[in-house]
């Protein structure tokens, strides 16, 4: 098991890799005529920002000598990765569609996996300068005013010095249920599940939100519930799931109510839902 000393050693590279990747993304974001958009084999878009963020993370985390499983990395055969005890699970730019639309709802996701269980995680939201950090058994935290910086070199003490534990006490009570759905990936099944909730909670409010930032809003307590009934991948959920869990929430698969599994032969997740600590469902 990863001990506290190792955790302290690995948090700065984890944190700084995300900030530096965010800086690379924001540099591209400023030049919207040069996104270099193409389609991957699964028909999802990829941009120059995805590529430079992946390269930034790979180069910065390389010295840890921990292998990286990344959305934008080379296709990793299951036989090659199935016995990894420790690895980084990375989505260099989560919310590429939102990035292309220009609505600022995109993130950098990095999870440290041990025996296919997330032990440490960050989600960086570069446009809003927010960093969410969690360690298994160590809590979940929000650090604000983290500007995108290509030379980021935060120390452990600087990282933990002024972060705020999650969930936020100010979000502990809503007078109505707040449900998040994907801004760009909605289905009939999602609508049906929201309609069923509305039958019980007629004043239910639905908000549309892109990327793994939904997990962060759940961890803060600003959102109560999130349902996803389209395909996601392991790198979309690993960091967010830990950040939410350490803030008192949970994530379960649909329809079988199981914990999500990682480093599977097929890296696609089942449908799932999430609840915040304050959700009464």
GUZAMAR-659142 format. One record per residue (C-alpha): residue in three letters; x, y, z. Coordinates in pm, whole numbers, plus 50000, padded with zeros to 5 digits. Layout:
N
{"ala" {X Y Z}}
...
//
This chain:
281
{"unk" {50000 50000 50000}}
{"unk" {50110 50357 49932}}
{"unk" {50222 50506 50264}}
{"unk" {50214 50869 50374}}
{"unk" {50576 50929 50277}}
{"unk" {50516 50808 49923}}
{"unk" {50195 51011 49906}}
{"unk" {50386 51327 50000}}
{"unk" {50648 51246 49737}}
{"unk" {50397 51188 49457}}
{"unk" {50150 51471 49524}}
{"unk" {50371 51753 49386}}
{"unk" {50438 51586 49048}}
{"unk" {50070 51488 49025}}
{"unk" {49959 51844 49102}}
{"unk" {50221 52020 48888}}
{"unk" {50167 51793 48588}}
{"unk" {49799 51894 48584}}
{"unk" {49877 52266 48615}}
{"unk" {50135 52252 48337}}
{"unk" {49897 52058 48113}}
{"unk" {49632 52319 48188}}
{"unk" {49872 52589 48076}}
{"unk" {49935 52406 47749}}
{"unk" {49559 52374 47694}}
{"unk" {49492 52741 47768}}
{"unk" {49761 52848 47523}}
{"unk" {49578 52663 47245}}
{"unk" {49239 52782 47373}}
{"unk" {49340 53142 47304}}
{"unk" {49395 53064 46935}}
{"unk" {49064 52920 46822}}
{"unk" {49158 52924 46454}}
{"unk" {49435 52671 46517}}
{"unk" {49266 52385 46705}}
{"unk" {49369 52126 46444}}
{"unk" {49053 51918 46501}}
{"unk" {49036 51560 46376}}
{"unk" {48840 51244 46464}}
{"unk" {48973 50941 46647}}
{"unk" {48875 50585 46562}}
{"unk" {48575 50605 46795}}
{"unk" {48453 50918 46610}}
{"unk" {48522 51149 46904}}
{"unk" {48715 51470 46835}}
{"unk" {49077 51536 46923}}
{"unk" {49251 51872 46906}}
{"unk" {49599 52015 46928}}
{"unk" {49524 52089 47294}}
{"unk" {49464 51718 47369}}
{"unk" {49798 51632 47212}}
{"unk" {50011 51898 47381}}
{"unk" {49849 51830 47722}}
{"unk" {49925 51458 47685}}
{"unk" {50284 51531 47590}}
{"unk" {50326 51773 47883}}
{"unk" {50197 51518 48136}}
{"unk" {50399 51234 47987}}
{"unk" {50721 51434 47999}}
{"unk" {50661 51569 48350}}
{"unk" {50555 51238 48508}}
{"unk" {50817 51036 48321}}
{"unk" {51079 51072 48598}}
{"unk" {50847 50894 48844}}
{"unk" {50901 50581 48630}}
{"unk" {50535 50491 48681}}
{"unk" {50364 50382 48357}}
{"unk" {50092 50601 48210}}
{"unk" {49760 50488 48066}}
{"unk" {49626 50792 47883}}
{"unk" {49337 50863 47651}}
{"unk" {49578 51020 47405}}
{"unk" {49860 50769 47448}}
{"unk" {49932 50481 47217}}
{"unk" {49689 50191 47220}}
{"unk" {49796 49982 47519}}
{"unk" {49734 49610 47483}}
{"unk" {49558 49447 47779}}
{"unk" {49828 49182 47811}}
{"unk" {50081 49460 47854}}
{"unk" {49897 49650 48128}}
{"unk" {49690 49386 48306}}
{"unk" {49955 49317 48574}}
{"unk" {50051 49676 48646}}
{"unk" {50056 49733 49021}}
{"unk" {50099 50110 48997}}
{"unk" {50015 50344 48709}}
{"unk" {49888 50688 48620}}
{"unk" {49542 50697 48458}}
{"unk" {49516 51020 48260}}
{"unk" {49273 51222 48054}}
{"unk" {49485 51516 47939}}
{"unk" {49180 51712 47821}}
{"unk" {48843 51592 47944}}
{"unk" {48562 51774 47770}}
{"unk" {48711 51819 47425}}
{"unk" {48366 51894 47284}}
{"unk" {48321 52170 47543}}
{"unk" {48669 52300 47462}}
{"unk" {48577 52324 47093}}
{"unk" {48246 52496 47177}}
{"unk" {48436 52751 47386}}
{"unk" {48226 52720 47702}}
{"unk" {48522 52680 47943}}
{"unk" {48399 52346 48087}}
{"unk" {48705 52128 48041}}
{"unk" {48943 51963 48283}}
{"unk" {49268 51774 48328}}
{"unk" {49220 51439 48506}}
{"unk" {49507 51244 48662}}
{"unk" {49458 50944 48892}}
{"unk" {49725 50737 49065}}
{"unk" {49611 50376 49054}}
{"unk" {49741 50099 49281}}
{"unk" {49620 49747 49205}}
{"unk" {49346 49909 48994}}
{"unk" {49218 50119 49285}}
{"unk" {49251 50497 49273}}
{"unk" {49472 50609 49561}}
{"unk" {49529 50972 49468}}
{"unk" {49368 51209 49222}}
{"unk" {49354 51561 49087}}
{"unk" {49108 51733 48858}}
{"unk" {49225 52072 48733}}
{"unk" {48981 52320 48584}}
{"unk" {49223 52565 48420}}
{"unk" {48978 52829 48303}}
{"unk" {48833 52866 48656}}
{"unk" {49176 52817 48822}}
{"unk" {49039 52544 49049}}
{"unk" {49223 52229 49157}}
{"unk" {49048 51939 49327}}
{"unk" {49269 51692 49514}}
{"unk" {49194 51367 49696}}
{"unk" {49384 51086 49863}}
{"unk" {49223 50758 49961}}
{"unk" {49152 50780 50333}}
{"unk" {49297 51131 50342}}
{"unk" {49002 51346 50235}}
{"unk" {48908 51562 49940}}
{"unk" {49007 51925 49895}}
{"unk" {48960 52232 49677}}
{"unk" {49246 52471 49608}}
{"unk" {49145 52793 49434}}
{"unk" {49337 53057 49238}}
{"unk" {49569 52801 49082}}
{"unk" {49661 52982 48763}}
{"unk" {49770 52780 48461}}
{"unk" {50151 52794 48459}}
{"unk" {50384 52608 48221}}
{"unk" {50656 52619 48490}}
{"unk" {50441 52518 48789}}
{"unk" {50654 52381 49072}}
{"unk" {50435 52375 49383}}
{"unk" {50588 52207 49686}}
{"unk" {50388 51975 49912}}
{"unk" {50361 52250 50173}}
{"unk" {50236 52501 49918}}
{"unk" {49975 52259 49790}}
{"unk" {49822 52173 50126}}
{"unk" {49871 52513 50289}}
{"unk" {49545 52683 50194}}
{"unk" {49317 52421 50049}}
{"unk" {48957 52378 50166}}
{"unk" {48811 52043 50276}}
{"unk" {48517 51910 50077}}
{"unk" {48222 51913 50084}}
{"unk" {48173 52283 50141}}
{"unk" {47965 52358 50450}}
{"unk" {47794 52643 50265}}
{"unk" {47639 52389 50027}}
{"unk" {47501 52157 50297}}
{"unk" {47136 52239 50234}}
{"unk" {46927 52286 49919}}
{"unk" {46556 52357 49917}}
{"unk" {46522 52146 49602}}
{"unk" {46704 51861 49430}}
{"unk" {46975 51967 49181}}
{"unk" {47055 51711 48911}}
{"unk" {47345 51735 48667}}
{"unk" {47343 51589 48319}}
{"unk" {47603 51596 48047}}
{"unk" {47584 51905 47831}}
{"unk" {47679 51721 47511}}
{"unk" {47592 51355 47574}}
{"unk" {47225 51305 47663}}
{"unk" {46999 51010 47584}}
{"unk" {46639 50897 47619}}
{"unk" {46744 50689 47920}}
{"unk" {46885 50996 48093}}
{"unk" {46562 51186 48031}}
{"unk" {46357 50896 48165}}
{"unk" {46561 50878 48485}}
{"unk" {46531 51252 48540}}
{"unk" {46156 51233 48476}}
{"unk" {46123 50958 48738}}
{"unk" {46306 51177 48989}}
{"unk" {46083 51471 48901}}
{"unk" {45775 51265 48986}}
{"unk" {45903 51250 49344}}
{"unk" {46070 51591 49346}}
{"unk" {45854 51821 49129}}
{"unk" {46077 52121 49201}}
{"unk" {46384 51937 49073}}
{"unk" {46637 52157 48891}}
{"unk" {46846 52021 48602}}
{"unk" {47181 52174 48515}}
{"unk" {47387 52086 48209}}
{"unk" {47760 52062 48265}}
{"unk" {48052 51933 48063}}
{"unk" {48350 51716 48157}}
{"unk" {48450 51567 48494}}
{"unk" {48373 51904 48652}}
{"unk" {48037 51745 48739}}
{"unk" {48217 51521 48991}}
{"unk" {48372 51831 49144}}
{"unk" {48037 52007 49181}}
{"unk" {47903 51694 49350}}
{"unk" {48205 51686 49582}}
{"unk" {48149 52051 49673}}
{"unk" {47782 51976 49741}}
{"unk" {47656 52226 49483}}
{"unk" {47495 51940 49287}}
{"unk" {47306 51649 49443}}
{"unk" {47287 51385 49172}}
{"unk" {47437 51300 48833}}
{"unk" {47338 51028 48590}}
{"unk" {47529 50916 48279}}
{"unk" {47378 50679 48024}}
{"unk" {47628 50713 47740}}
{"unk" {47974 50569 47704}}
{"unk" {48257 50702 47915}}
{"unk" {48604 50561 47968}}
{"unk" {48805 50478 48277}}
{"unk" {49013 50796 48250}}
{"unk" {48690 50999 48253}}
{"unk" {48586 50876 48599}}
{"unk" {48877 50748 48811}}
{"unk" {48993 51083 48951}}
{"unk" {48642 51222 48991}}
{"unk" {48514 50910 49162}}
{"unk" {48780 50933 49434}}
{"unk" {48735 51308 49479}}
{"unk" {48362 51253 49525}}
{"unk" {48402 50949 49752}}
{"unk" {48645 51128 49983}}
{"unk" {48390 51412 50004}}
{"unk" {48129 51165 50129}}
{"unk" {47955 51086 49800}}
{"unk" {47939 50772 49590}}
{"unk" {47937 50641 49234}}
{"unk" {47758 50323 49126}}
{"unk" {47703 50147 48796}}
{"unk" {47365 50112 48632}}
{"unk" {47162 49899 48653}}
{"unk" {47357 49666 48883}}
{"unk" {47466 49914 49156}}
{"unk" {47831 49803 49156}}
{"unk" {48150 50001 49206}}
{"unk" {48324 50095 48883}}
{"unk" {48615 49869 48790}}
{"unk" {48946 49978 48644}}
{"unk" {49210 49841 48409}}
{"unk" {48952 49617 48247}}
{"unk" {49016 49464 47906}}
{"unk" {48746 49697 47769}}
{"unk" {48821 50044 47905}}
{"unk" {48465 50166 47856}}
{"unk" {48258 50221 48171}}
{"unk" {47903 50100 48223}}
{"unk" {47628 50357 48272}}
{"unk" {47646 50505 48621}}
{"unk" {47506 50757 48864}}
{"unk" {47660 50966 49142}}
{"unk" {47527 51114 49466}}
{"unk" {47673 51389 49680}}
{"unk" {47709 51353 50054}}
{"unk" {47400 51570 50101}}
{"unk" {47177 51387 49854}}
{"unk" {46871 51230 50018}}
{"unk" {46786 50990 49734}}
//
